[in-house]
Amino acid sequence: MGHALIAYLAAAVVAASHAASTPTGATAGLAARPLHGSVVLRARPDGPRLVRVGPRGPLGGPLVFGVVGVRGRWVKVTAEALPNGRYGWVEFGRDVSVEPVRWELRASLSRRELYVLRDDRVVRMIPVGIGASDSPTPTGRFAVAEKVTGPFGPAYGCCILALTARQPHLPPGWNTRITYYVAIHAGSGQGSAVSAGCLHATEADVRYLMRSVPLGTAVQILR
């Protein structure tokens, strides 16, 4: 990567980190794609290994990371393999390639709305169902990790957009080996706190998201 593009990426991440903490605040988005079959996520630039991941995500889709920081040639990413609030570092050019993403998703749990932004402009507002009181939707900075098309039945609908967020408070009886990732999918209860932590939208809105937002799209979930 040339020095000019490295500078662009760094500036984009700085802009994202200083965005307003409201659902309509503007941000810049970046996605990182592994250059090889798998990649090691590190605790800090050139630091100890956290985990090796890849080449596919838990649902079988291609591995993509959301970028939340840049330090020189090192890229700080959010990934499905890490707990909420933990990030890994990968090296540009050796581990990953990096590309800009023009889309962003911001969820307001208090408003029970999902805002879709393109080029820093809100283009769609989607009413959503959120996690119930005993299985709340986690807050933080995440990304769209996988997109999978069904059908999956009435509980999930046509499609699933899996996020890098995890649900540490699943309802009793849920299979924690396969259902601990938070996702956006079709379901009932828009405007209510009814889910196991996922964001429920109408099937039409989920299909729109599947068509529009690419893998690696930044997702910020706010209270």
N, C-alpha and C positions, 0 to 999 in steps of 0.2 A: 504494500500500500504506500502511495506517495505521501509526503509530509502534508500536503494540502488537504488530502482526504482525512488523515489522522486528525488534523486540526478541526475539520468540519465535524467529525464524530465527537470529539471532545466538547466542542461548542454546543452541539445538539444535546448531549447529556447534561451539561451545565444548565441549559435552558429548561430541560425537563425537571431537574432537581429544584429549580426556583419557581416552578409553576404554582399558581394559587391553589390552595387546598379546597376548592369548591368544584362541584361537578362540571362547571362550564369553563374552568381554567384551561389555558392553552399549554400544551406540552409538545415535545419532540419525541419521536419514537425510533427505536433501532431494534433490529433482530440479528441474532448470530446463528450461523449454521455450521455444524462440524465439517471440517474438510476431509475427515477420514471416517472410518466406520464407527469409532467410539472416541470419547474425549475424557480427560481427567479434569475434574473441577477441583480447584485448589483453594485453600483457606485465605490466601493473599497472593499477590503477584509473585510468581516463582516460589511460592510457599509449600507447605505440606499438603499432601493429597487429602481431599475429603471423600471423593467417590469417583469411580469410573462409570460413565453412562454411555448408552447408545448400543446399536445405531437406531433403535426404535423406542418410542415411548411406551408406557404401560398399555395403551389401547391399540398399539401396532402402527401408529402413524410415524412419519419421519421426525427425527429429533430436531427441535428448534428451541432456542433460548430467547428470552426477553432481556434486553440490555438495560441496566440501571446505573452504570458508571463506566468511566474510561480512565485509565492511568497509563499514559504512554502507549505501549503496544498491548497492554493488558485490558481486558474487558470484564466487567463485573456483571454477572448474569443471574437471573432467577430461573430455577429449573424444578421440574417435578420431583427430582430425586432428593431435594433438600427441604427441610422443615420450613414452615412459614417464618419469615424474618431472617432467614439465613441465605446467603448468596455465595456463589462460587466465582472464581477467577479463571479465565482462559486467555491464551495468548493469540492475538490476531496474527494471521499468516501461517502460524504453525498448527494451531488447534481449530480455529474458526475463520470464516469470512463474515463480514458485517455489512448489512444493507439498511438503508432508511426505510421506515414504515410510515405511511401517511395517515394511518388510522390510529385511533385510541379509544378505549372504553373506560368510562368512569361510572361507578355505581354508588348511589347514595342510599344507604340502608334506611336512614330516617325518612327519606322521601319515597323509598321503595321504587326508585327509578334508575334506569340504565341509560346513560348518555353516550351516543355514538358521535365521535368527532373525526372529521377528515380535514387535514390541513388546518388544524387548530380551530375548526368551526363546527359547532353542533349541527349535525345533519339529521338526527333522529333521536327522539326520546321514547324509551320503551318502558312501560310499567312492568314491574317484576314482583314475583313472590320471593321472599327471603327466608333465611333460616328461622325456625321456631326458637323460643326462648331457651330450650334445653339443647338445641343443636344450632347455635348461631352461625351465620355466615362470617368467616374470618375477614378482618380488615388488613390492608397493606398493599404493597406493590407486587403485582403478579404479571402474567402474560398469557396469551392464548397458546397453549402447548400442542394441542391436537384437535383436529376436526374429523368427526366420524359420522357417516351417514347410515341410518338404520333401514327399515323401521325397528324401533325398540319397544313398541307397545305403548299403552296410554301413560305409563309412568314417566317416559322420557321423550316420546314423540319421534319425529323424523330424524333428529340429528342431535349431536352432542358437541359442544365446544368445551373441551377440557382445559382447565386453567392450571397454572403452576401452584395454586393454592391447595392446601390440605385441610381436611376437616378433623380436628383432634377430639371432637365431641359428637361422635356418631350416636344415633339412637340405639338402644339395646337390641341385639339380634342382628345387626347389620354385619356383613362380611367385611372386616377391616382389611383384608388382603386385596380386595378389588374395588372397593367403593369409597376409599378415603380421599379421593380427589374431588375438589369443588369444580362444578361445571355450570355452564349455561345451557339449558335445554328446555324443551316444551313441557308444560305441566300446568296444573291449576293453581289458583290462589294469588293471581296478580294483585298487588296492593296489600298483601297480607303476609304475616310471618308464619309460614306453614311448612317449610321445607326442612330437609335434613342438613341444610347448609348451602345447597345449590341455588342458583338464580333461575326462577321459573318465568318463562315468557310465552307468548302465544306461538303457535307453530309458524304463522306467517312471519313473525319477528325473528324467530330462530333461523328460518330459511334465508331471510335477508342477511343476517349476520354471517351465515355460512358462505353466501355468495360474496360478501363485501370485505370482511376483515381477514387479512392474511395471518398465517402462523407467525408468532412472535409479536403480535400486536400487544402493546402495553395495556394492562388492566389495573386500574386503581379502584379499590373498594374502600369507601369512606363511611364513617358512622352517620 
